[in-house]
């Protein structure tokens, strides 16, 4: 009767472990992408292009930049 009292190793528990690994991996990718966006924004700042849309060259609204300083496009180009 003492059988089965340890940790269950069913296919479902393996799926959960794999799912947790997938979530951790996705978070790492998100972090890497965000770091790339910030580094690109810093380069635009150095070149005097920060705050200007990469697609049309217009100024990006201050409110938009305050929400996301690494944003690359104005409202109009974002919609396209």
BELCOR-V727283 format. One record per pair of residues at least 6 apart in sequence whose ideal C-beta (glycine too) atoms are under 7 Angstrom apart, sorted by sequence separation. I is the first residue (numbers start at 1). J is the second residue. D is the distance in whole Angstrom. If there is no record, write none. Layout:
I;J;D, I;J;D
This chain:
44;50;4, 52;58;7, 65;71;6, 52;59;6, 53;60;6, 64;71;6, 51;59;6, 52;60;7, 41;50;6, 51;60;5, 60;71;6, 64;75;7, 51;65;6, 60;74;5, 61;75;7, 58;74;5, 54;72;5, 55;73;6, 56;74;6, 54;73;6, 53;73;5, 56;76;7, 53;74;4, 56;77;6, 55;77;4, 53;77;5, 41;69;6, 41;70;4, 40;70;7, 38;70;5, 37;70;4
